[in-house]
Amino acid sequence: DGGGGVMPHSSKLIWDLRNRSLGLDERSNVVRADYLGTREFVQRLKLEAALPVHDGCVNTICWNDTGKYILSGSDDTNLVITDPFTRKVLVNVPSHHRANIYSAKFMPASCDHWIVSSAGDGHIHYTNISRSPDITQHKFTCHYGTVYEILTVPNDPHTFLSCGEDGTVRWFDTRLKNECSKSRCGDDVLIKCRRAVSSMAISPVEPCYLALGCSDSSVRIYDRRMLGTITTGAIKGTTGICLRFVPPHLTGRSCRVTSLCYSADGQEVLASYSSDYVYLFDPKDDQASKLGLSENRRQEQPPVKRLRLRGDWSDTGPRARPESEREQTGESSSNMSLMQRMSGMLSRWFEEASEAQNNRAHSRSHSSGESLHTFMHDPTFLFHYRTESSAESTAQATAENMPFSNSTTGTSSPRASSTSHSAQYQVKKLNSVLLQGSRGALTDSAEPVISLQYSSEGTTTSTIKLDFTHQCFRGSAIGERVLRRTAAARIQEIFRRRKERREMEETEALGIKRPVAKMSFKGHRNSRTMIKEACFWGKSFVLSGSDCGHIFIWDRYTGEHVMLLEADNHVVNCLQPHPFEPLLASSGIDYDIKIWSPMEELPSFDRVLTEEVILRNELMLEENRNTVTVPASFMLRMLASLSHIRADRFEGDPSEGSGQENED
């Protein structure tokens, strides 16, 4: 049914949605709850409608309290309210965010007139849409760095919480103030974490309990009754923390928690980890403490072995295959996308440079035909890179002291799709540099890249260090700057680790609960995006999106796979079950919202296909654990630096320089 009207139903087990608008009696509610708990229900799910309401990746969706409307936010920076039953857009307003929207919520008990949204620009917008297209909007610019999530409090129309890359959780009360233009304001800070906070959840039964997902692989639960802010005038002298959960194998690792979800009865919490799995734990459990499991041991991050250019989505979607499988099938480079070939080129360069560093003590050829890595020995290269975030791990990147023009440097927040205008521009620029090499494409004022520092907004924290120091640089201004920056970075890291150890000791001294996982859910892949959601559906099922473009559904109590749905051409990020009906809304990299309902005549779970997808996901998850996504500007600066170095090196011997240029 491609037109408007009420969604059809195909059997007696499918709810007549027209009755919903008339109200269902208590007996019908019991029948509905029983049906939602059966495998037959989830195994009959089918795509009911695709709602093309955005012009960018859809990064956030939520139902209103009555289940009549869906609010969505996107890379196109618009806020859209859609009626999924008539498939009509009711409200479409520009949010005035300057970057991708990551979270948007209706304020409770506001007749769906007030919306709170957050984005990669670090701003929170509090918007009244009751007189759309004329809107009233208030802005909070207190955070610095991406604001990942907005959380409303049940039945509270006046307050909301936010969390972000700056490691703060903020609590805003619109009765006290409805906007704030202060930069890095601390008036509304409820909790200060030393790591980025990328997800939150509030207990539906006891709203005083707030769960946070931090970038040090921990889930922390706080009692809000023990906390306060400067604005509310209720600053407390306690930390308020009452639980800390970390999967043992992630202790000491920087692994982001991309989503948190409480069960409807508040008895369990679901946590989805980037580059890992989904875990279920009991917030009242303290088994890890009783077993004496320590969190003090530190594990090193996996070494970075591969670089991927932002916009390369070749490893996502239902048709993506692991590298080992592509090699076995002999996939030719002609079938690869431009982004995919560039990513391969970048990885080869990085691999060569790393090998050169390891073999530095060995003799090297200095002939005119030497490869890239041999003349990376001479200059000082120090790239500090920390993976970035967004719908595809993209956020604002900052480059320090980069002497290039505005066309290739500065702050950028490209869309998380391979067709974004920013990405297209960078690719064109990159092609130009690749073709021109060092034939005068760069200005004489350009100097080698010494330090490239990106914001730590990413699925995991990784550092790329290519430290090739040549004697000729020692004593020079460039060399001294490199040494100062390297020393400063090491000192900061030492102090950060000391603070973390002290915090861990203080936490253990407080005697807070430390639960162990009751269940883990595996088979999906969560490594490419920062907003991958996992949630409960009814009492019996757990759901998650995946980088393979599928929705995974597990039995909550056994961890068994019970359904697999192909739901996106690249990545499924958002999953929102209807508050009452057997309907599911999903979104991801595709520019639409998809509605799923049990429309299949018979259960249609393909177990063989599911096992194939799971195997591929495991292989590709392992491949992605040592892969870092970098923006096109990273590659541009790398090429520009090398070109300038060549020009300096072969100055006075044009024939030698041009010879090497042709070979490269």
C-alpha positions in Angstrom: 0.0 0.0 0.0 1.9 3.0 -1.3 -0.8 5.6 -0.5 -2.2 7.1 2.6 -4.8 5.6 4.9 -4.8 3.0 7.6 -2.3 0.3 7.5 -3.9 -3.0 6.3 -3.8 -6.3 8.1 -3.5 -9.8 6.7 -4.7 -12.1 9.3 -6.7 -12.3 12.6 -3.4 -12.0 14.6 -2.7 -8.6 13.1 -4.2 -5.7 15.1 -6.9 -3.7 13.4 -5.3 -0.3 14.0 -8.7 1.5 13.4 -9.8 0.0 16.7 -6.8 1.5 18.5 -8.1 5.0 17.8 -11.5 4.0 19.3 -9.8 2.5 22.4 -9.3 -1.1 23.4 -10.7 -2.7 26.5 -8.6 -4.2 29.2 -9.0 -7.8 27.9 -7.6 -6.7 24.5 -4.5 -5.2 26.3 -3.8 -8.6 27.9 -4.1 -10.4 24.6 -1.8 -7.8 23.0 0.8 -8.3 25.7 0.7 -12.1 25.3 1.1 -11.8 21.6 4.1 -9.5 21.9 5.8 -12.2 23.9 5.6 -14.9 21.3 8.2 -15.9 18.7 5.5 -16.1 16.1 5.1 -12.3 16.5 8.7 -11.3 15.8 9.1 -14.0 13.1 6.2 -12.6 11.1 7.6 -9.0 11.0 7.7 -7.4 7.6 8.4 -4.0 6.2 5.1 -2.1 6.4 6.1 1.3 5.1 9.2 3.4 4.3 8.7 7.1 5.1 11.2 9.2 3.1 10.9 12.3 5.3 14.6 13.4 5.4 17.4 14.4 3.0 20.2 12.8 5.2 20.9 10.0 7.5 18.2 9.7 10.2 20.1 9.6 13.5 17.3 9.8 16.0 13.6 8.7 16.2 11.1 8.5 19.0 7.3 7.9 19.4 5.2 10.4 21.3 3.5 9.2 24.5 0.3 8.2 22.7 2.1 6.4 19.9 0.4 8.5 17.2 3.5 10.3 15.9 7.2 9.9 15.3 9.7 12.7 15.9 13.0 12.4 13.9 16.2 14.3 13.4 18.8 14.0 10.7 22.0 15.1 9.0 19.8 17.5 7.1 19.4 19.3 10.5 15.6 19.3 10.2 13.1 18.2 12.9 10.2 16.2 11.4 7.0 14.9 13.0 5.3 12.2 11.0 2.0 10.3 11.2 3.2 6.8 10.3 -0.4 5.6 9.9 -1.4 8.1 7.2 2.3 8.5 6.2 2.0 12.2 6.2 4.5 14.8 7.5 2.8 16.9 10.0 5.6 19.3 11.0 9.0 19.9 9.2 11.0 22.7 10.8 14.7 23.7 10.5 16.4 23.1 13.8 19.0 25.7 13.2 21.7 23.3 14.4 24.9 23.7 12.4 25.8 20.0 12.5 24.1 16.6 12.4 21.3 16.1 14.9 22.0 13.2 17.2 19.1 13.3 19.7 15.6 14.8 19.7 12.8 14.2 22.3 9.2 15.4 22.9 9.0 17.1 26.3 6.5 15.0 28.5 3.1 16.5 29.2 3.6 19.3 26.7 1.0 18.2 24.2 4.0 17.4 21.9 4.5 21.2 21.4 8.0 21.3 22.9 11.0 19.5 21.5 14.5 19.3 22.8 17.3 18.5 20.4 21.1 18.2 20.4 23.8 18.0 17.7 27.4 17.7 16.7 27.7 21.5 17.1 27.6 21.1 20.9 24.3 23.0 21.1 20.9 22.1 22.7 17.8 23.7 21.1 14.5 23.9 23.1 11.8 24.5 20.4 8.1 25.2 20.5 6.4 24.0 17.3 2.8 24.7 18.2 2.6 27.5 15.6 4.7 25.9 13.0 6.1 27.1 10.6 6.6 30.0 13.1 8.6 28.5 15.9 9.9 29.8 19.2 13.4 28.5 20.0 15.8 28.8 22.9 19.4 27.7 22.8 21.8 26.3 25.4 25.5 26.5 24.3 27.0 25.3 27.5 28.5 22.0 26.3 31.8 22.0 24.3 32.0 19.2 21.8 29.2 16.9 20.5 26.1 16.5 22.6 25.2 12.9 22.1 21.9 12.5 23.9 18.9 14.3 25.4 17.0 12.5 28.2 13.6 13.6 29.5 12.2 12.7 32.9 8.9 10.8 32.9 5.9 13.0 33.6 8.1 16.1 34.0 7.4 18.8 31.4 10.1 21.2 32.8 13.4 19.4 33.1 15.8 17.4 30.8 19.3 16.0 30.9 22.1 16.1 28.4 25.5 14.4 28.0 28.4 14.9 25.6 32.0 14.6 24.6 33.1 17.1 27.3 32.4 14.5 29.9 29.6 16.4 31.6 26.0 15.5 32.3 23.9 18.6 32.6 20.4 19.1 34.1 18.3 21.9 32.8 15.2 23.2 34.5 13.3 25.5 32.1 11.4 27.1 35.0 14.7 28.6 36.2 16.1 29.4 32.7 15.2 28.5 29.2 18.5 29.4 27.5 22.2 29.9 28.1 24.7 31.5 25.9 27.7 31.1 28.1 30.6 29.1 26.6 31.7 26.1 28.8 29.2 27.2 31.5 29.2 25.1 34.6 26.0 26.3 36.2 23.9 23.3 35.1 26.6 20.5 35.4 25.1 17.6 37.4 28.0 15.1 37.0 31.6 15.6 35.8 33.2 12.5 34.3 36.8 12.3 33.2 35.7 10.6 30.0 33.1 11.4 27.3 29.6 10.3 28.1 27.9 9.0 25.0 24.6 7.5 26.3 22.1 7.8 29.2 19.0 6.0 30.5 16.7 6.8 33.4 14.9 4.1 35.4 11.2 4.2 34.5 10.2 2.9 37.9 12.6 5.0 40.0 13.5 8.1 38.0 16.1 9.1 40.6 18.4 6.5 39.2 20.4 7.7 36.1 22.7 5.3 34.1 25.6 6.8 32.1 27.7 5.1 29.4 31.3 6.4 29.4 34.2 6.1 27.0 36.3 4.1 29.5 34.0 1.1 28.9 32.1 1.7 32.1 28.4 2.0 32.8 27.8 4.1 35.9 24.5 4.5 37.8 24.0 7.6 39.9 21.3 8.6 42.5 20.2 12.0 41.4 18.8 12.7 44.9 22.4 13.0 46.0 23.4 15.5 43.3 22.6 19.1 42.4 23.7 22.1 40.2 24.6 25.7 40.8 21.4 26.8 39.1 19.2 24.8 41.4 21.2 26.0 44.4 21.4 22.4 45.6 25.1 21.5 45.3 25.8 18.3 47.2 29.1 17.1 48.5 28.8 13.5 47.4 29.6 11.8 44.1 26.2 10.1 44.0 27.6 7.0 42.2 26.1 3.7 43.4 27.1 1.2 40.6 29.8 0.6 38.1 29.6 -2.1 35.4 32.5 -3.0 33.1 32.8 -6.3 31.2 36.0 -7.9 32.5 37.7 -8.2 29.1 37.2 -4.4 28.5 38.8 -3.3 31.8 41.3 -0.6 31.1 40.1 -0.2 27.5 38.5 2.8 25.8 35.3 1.2 24.4 32.3 3.5 24.0 28.8 2.6 25.2 26.6 3.5 22.3 23.3 3.0 24.0 21.7 2.2 27.4 18.2 1.0 28.1 16.3 0.0 31.3 13.7 -2.7 31.2 10.1 -1.6 31.8 10.2 -2.9 35.4 13.6 -1.2 36.1 15.1 -4.6 37.1 17.7 -4.9 34.3 19.9 -2.6 32.1 20.9 -3.3 28.6 24.3 -1.8 27.4 25.6 -1.8 23.8 29.4 -1.6 23.4 31.2 -0.3 20.3 33.5 -2.9 18.7 32.0 -5.5 21.1 28.6 -6.9 22.1 25.4 -6.1 24.0 25.3 -7.0 27.7 22.4 -7.4 30.2 23.0 -6.8 34.0 21.0 -6.4 37.2 21.6 -2.9 38.8 21.1 -4.5 42.2 23.7 -7.1 41.7 27.1 -6.9 43.4 28.6 -10.2 42.3 31.9 -8.7 40.9 32.7 -7.1 44.2 31.9 -10.3 46.1 34.1 -12.3 43.7 36.9 -9.8 44.2 37.2 -9.0 40.5 39.6 -6.1 40.2 39.3 -3.2 37.7 42.8 -1.9 38.3 44.6 -3.9 35.6 45.2 -1.9 32.4 45.0 -3.3 28.9 46.5 -1.7 25.9 44.4 -0.6 23.0 44.6 -2.8 19.9 47.3 -1.4 17.6 46.1 0.7 14.7 46.9 -1.3 11.5 44.4 0.2 9.0 43.1 3.6 8.0 39.7 4.1 6.4 38.7 7.3 4.7 35.6 8.9 6.0 32.7 8.3 3.5 33.9 4.8 2.7 30.9 2.7 3.6 32.2 -0.4 1.7 32.3 -2.5 4.9 28.7 -1.9 5.7 25.3 -3.1 4.5 24.0 -6.6 3.6 26.3 -6.9 0.6 29.5 -6.1 2.5 32.1 -9.0 2.8 35.1 -9.5 5.0 38.5 -8.9 3.4 39.4 -12.6 3.6 36.3 -13.5 1.6 36.9 -10.8 -1.0 40.4 -12.1 -1.5 39.1 -15.7 -1.9 36.5 -14.7 -4.5 39.1 -12.5 -6.3 37.1 -9.3 -6.2 38.9 -6.9 -8.6 39.8 -3.4 -7.8 37.6 -2.2 -10.7 34.6 -3.2 -8.6 35.7 -1.0 -5.7 34.3 2.4 -5.1 36.6 5.5 -5.3 36.4 5.9 -1.5 37.3 2.2 -1.0 40.4 2.5 -3.2 41.5 5.6 -1.4 41.1 3.9 1.9 43.3 1.0 0.6 45.9 3.5 -0.6 45.9 5.3 2.8 46.3 2.0 4.7 49.2 0.9 2.5 51.0 4.2 3.2 50.4 3.8 6.9 51.6 0.2 6.8 54.7 1.2 4.9 55.5 4.0 7.3 55.0 1.7 10.3 57.2 -0.9 8.8 59.8 1.7 8.1 59.8 2.8 11.7 60.2 -0.8 12.9 63.1 -1.3 10.5 64.8 2.0 11.2 68.0 0.5 12.4 68.5 -1.4 9.1 70.3 0.1 6.2 68.1 2.0 3.7 68.4 2.9 0.1 68.7 6.6 -0.8 68.3 6.2 -4.5 66.1 8.4 -6.5 63.5 5.6 -6.8 63.0 5.1 -3.1 59.5 4.5 -2.0 57.2 6.6 0.2 58.3 5.2 3.5 62.0 5.9 3.0 61.6 9.6 2.7 59.2 9.6 5.6 62.3 8.7 7.6 63.8 12.1 7.1 61.1 14.6 8.3 59.4 14.5 11.6 55.9 13.1 11.3 53.8 13.1 14.5 50.1 12.4 13.8 48.0 12.3 16.9 44.6 11.0 15.9 41.7 10.1 18.0 38.7 8.6 16.2 35.8 11.0 15.7 32.1 10.5 16.1 28.8 11.0 14.2 26.4 8.9 12.3 29.6 7.5 10.8 32.1 8.5 13.5 32.3 12.1 12.2 32.3 15.2 14.3 34.1 18.4 14.4 37.8 17.9 13.7 40.4 20.5 14.8 43.9 20.9 13.4 46.5 22.8 15.4 48.9 25.2 13.8 48.2 24.0 10.3 49.6 26.4 7.7 47.2 25.6 4.9 44.4 27.6 3.3 40.9 27.5 4.6 39.9 25.2 1.8 41.7 22.3 3.4 41.9 23.1 7.1 39.9 24.3 10.0 36.8 22.9 11.6 34.6 20.7 9.5 31.6 18.5 10.2 30.8 16.6 7.0 27.6 14.6 6.7 27.8 11.0 7.6 26.8 9.9 4.1 29.0 9.1 1.2 27.2 11.7 -0.9 27.6 14.7 1.4 28.7 17.9 -0.3 31.7 18.3 2.1 32.9 14.8 1.3 32.5 15.3 -2.4 34.6 18.5 -2.2 37.3 16.7 -0.2 37.4 13.9 -2.7 37.8 16.4 -5.6 40.5 18.2 -3.8 42.2 14.9 -3.0 42.0 13.8 -6.6 43.7 17.1 -7.5 46.5 16.5 -5.1 47.0 12.9 -6.2 47.2 14.0 -9.8 49.5 17.0 -9.3 51.8 15.4 -6.8 54.4 18.0 -5.9 54.4 19.8 -9.2 53.9 23.2 -7.7 50.4 22.4 -6.3 51.4 23.7 -2.9 52.3 27.2 -1.8 55.8 28.0 -0.7 54.6 28.9 2.7 53.4 25.4 3.4 55.5 23.4 5.9 55.4 19.8 7.1 52.6 18.6 9.3 54.0 18.3 12.7 51.0 17.6 14.9 47.5 16.7 13.8 45.2 16.5 16.8 41.6 15.5 16.4 38.9 15.7 19.0 38.4 12.4 20.9 34.9 11.9 19.7 34.8 8.3 18.5 33.9 4.8 19.0 37.2 3.9 20.5 40.2 6.0 21.4 43.1 5.4 19.1 46.4 7.2 18.5 48.4 7.2 15.3 52.0 8.1 15.9 54.5 8.2 13.0 57.5 9.7 14.7 60.4 9.9 12.3 62.9 12.4 13.6 65.9 13.3 11.4 69.0 14.9 12.9 68.6 17.9 10.6 65.5 19.0 12.4 67.1 18.9 15.9 67.7 22.4 17.2 65.3 23.9 14.6 62.1 25.7 15.5 60.1 22.8 14.0 62.1 20.2 15.9 61.7 22.1 19.2 58.0 22.4 18.7 57.7 18.7 18.1 59.7 17.8 21.2 57.6 20.2 23.3 54.3 18.9 22.0 55.4 15.3 22.5 56.5 15.9 26.0 53.3 17.8 26.8 51.2 15.0 25.4 53.0 12.4 27.5 52.7 14.4 30.6 49.0 14.9 30.1 48.6 11.1 29.5 50.5 10.4 32.8 48.3 12.7 34.8 45.1 11.4 33.2 46.1 7.8 34.1 46.9 8.9 37.7 43.5 10.6 38.0 41.8 7.5 36.6 43.6 5.2 39.1 42.7 7.6 42.0 39.1 7.7 40.9 39.1 3.8 40.7 40.5 3.6 44.2 38.0 6.1 45.5 35.1 4.2 43.9 36.2 0.9 45.4 36.6 2.7 48.8 32.9 3.8 48.5 31.9 0.2 48.3 29.6 0.7 45.3 27.9 -2.2 43.6 29.8 -3.9 40.7 27.6 -6.3 38.9 28.5 -9.0 36.4 26.7 -9.6 33.0 23.7 -11.9 33.2 23.6 -12.4 29.5 25.4 -11.3 26.4 23.9 -10.9 22.9 26.2 -11.4 19.9 26.2 -11.8 16.2 25.6 -8.2 15.2 28.3 -5.7 14.4 28.7 -2.3 16.1 31.8 -0.4 15.1 31.0 2.2 12.5 28.6 4.5 14.3 28.3 6.2 17.7 24.5 5.9 18.0 23.8 2.2 17.6 20.8 1.4 19.7 19.8 -1.8 21.6 16.5 -2.1 23.4 13.9 -4.3 25.0 10.7 -5.2 23.1 8.1 -6.5 25.5 9.2 -8.9 28.2 10.8 -11.5 25.9 13.0 -9.9 23.3 16.2 -7.8 22.9 16.8 -5.8 19.6 19.9 -4.2 18.1 20.9 -2.4 14.9 24.0 -3.5 13.1 26.6 -2.3 10.6 25.5 -5.1 8.3 22.2 -3.3 7.7 20.1 -5.8 9.6 18.0 -5.7 12.8 18.9 -8.5 15.2 16.3 -9.9 17.6 17.3 -12.3 20.4 15.4 -14.2 23.1 16.0 -12.1 26.2 16.4 -15.1 28.5 18.5 -17.4 26.3 20.4 -15.1 24.0 19.2 -17.2 21.0 18.7 -15.5 17.7 15.0 -15.5 16.8 14.7 -13.0 13.9 16.8 -11.1 11.3 15.5 -8.3 9.2 17.3 -6.5 6.4 16.6 -2.9 7.2 19.2 -0.5 5.6 21.6 -0.4 2.7 24.4 0.4 5.1 23.8 0.7 8.9 20.8 0.3 11.2 21.2 2.8 14.1 17.9 3.5 15.7 15.2 1.1 16.9 12.0 2.3 18.6 9.2 -0.1 19.4 5.7 1.4 19.5 4.6 2.1 23.2 1.6 -0.2 22.8 1.2 -1.8 19.4 3.2 -4.6 17.7 5.0 -2.0 15.5 8.7 -1.1 15.3 10.3 2.0 13.8 13.9 1.8 12.5 16.3 4.2 10.9 20.0 4.4 9.9 22.1 5.7 7.0 19.2 5.5 4.6 17.2 8.7 4.3 13.9 7.2 5.6 12.1 5.8 8.6 10.9 2.2 8.2 7.9 0.8 10.0 7.7 -3.0 10.7 4.6 -5.0 11.7 3.8 -8.8 11.8 2.4 -8.9 8.2 3.9 -12.2 7.0 1.3 -15.0 6.6 3.7 -17.5 8.3 6.8 -17.2 10.5 9.8 -16.5 8.1 13.0 -16.7 10.2 15.9 -17.9 7.9 18.3 -19.5 10.3 20.9 -20.4 7.6 21.1 -16.9 6.4 21.4 -15.6 9.9 24.3 -17.9 10.6 26.1 -16.6 7.5 25.5 -13.0 8.5 26.8 -13.7 12.0 30.0 -15.3 10.7 30.7 -12.4 8.4 30.0 -9.9 11.2 32.5 -11.7 13.5 35.2 -11.5 10.9 34.5 -7.9 10.0 34.2 -6.9 13.7 37.7 -8.2 14.2 39.0 -6.3 11.1 37.4 -3.1 12.4 38.9 -3.4 15.9 42.3 -2.1 14.5 40.9 0.3 11.9 40.5 4.0 12.4 38.3 6.3 10.3 40.0 9.5 9.2 38.7 12.5 7.3 39.8 13.3 3.8 41.7 16.3 5.2 44.0 13.9 7.0 45.1 12.4 3.7 45.3 15.8 2.0 47.6 17.1 4.8 49.7 14.0 4.6 50.1 14.3 0.9 50.8 18.1 1.1 53.4 17.6 3.7 55.2 14.9 1.7 55.1 17.1 -1.4 56.6 20.0 0.5 59.3 17.8 2.0 60.2 16.5 -1.5 60.4 20.0 -2.8 62.8 20.9 0.1 64.8 17.7 -0.2 65.5 18.0 -3.9 65.8 21.7 -4.1 68.7 22.5 -6.4 68.4 19.1 -8.3 65.2 19.4 -10.3 66.0 16.3 -12.4 66.3 14.1 -9.3 63.1 15.5 -7.8 61.0 15.1 -11.0 62.3 11.5 -11.4 61.2 10.5 -8.0 57.9 12.3 -8.5 57.1 10.3 -11.6 57.9 7.0 -9.9 55.7 7.8 -6.9 
